[in-house]
């Protein structure tokens, strides 16, 4: 593994853990300025999310500056039309993988809906700028860490299936929703496939950003309708289960 990649992993992990100290510190500051404890905690969480993700994003881009300048000169990567085709098609491929995994989870009796998504939606309602983190910065960082570095390093030693499987499980575990590990793994495996097909990390980045943006917008605009559909699907599942 390149030295820069090791530093990127350290920066990413530090970003994830920084809230343990940053959020309480900002909460204390907001309380001292007159905010209620609940309001201070919410503002602190949203503010630290923006600061930590954006700082990590800038640092990681700096660490990759030389590699990014050389990547356009490599000949074994997909050309522009192929890159655009895979990037757009990748959105539908990722959505299909997500829907397929969700169907399997329903058959296994796993409750539908993501707690992570609901938490993000609540944060966006109180602090709209969070959508920039959840839909753009977050996916870019995840693709650099889990596909470019972790999957890419594994692929040098193993075949695509093993490398994709291991990196996708790590990607799923990082979301801390172990009941949906199949769902996240399916998405991660799809992005690994897009990366290996084109050799361009911009392709899974584009698909990931587009998918997250679409999910957030759909959940925000049609939230009540989606919750109603989920309740009806759960009732139908319970009804069918009563005959089995």
Secondary structure, DSSP 4 states (H G I P E B T S, - for coil): --HHHHHHHHHHHHHHHTHHHHHHHHHHHHHHTT--HHHHHHHHHHHHHHHHHHHHHHHHHHHTHHHHHHHTT-SSS--HHHHHHHHHHHHHHHHHHHHHHHHHHHHTTPPPS-HHHHHHHHHHHH-TTHHHIIIIIHHHHHIIIIIIIIIHHHHTTS-HHHHHHHHHHHHHHHTT-GGGHHHHHHHHHHHHHHHHHHS-HHHHHHHHHHHHHHHHHHHHHSHHHHHHHHHHHHHHHHHHHTT-
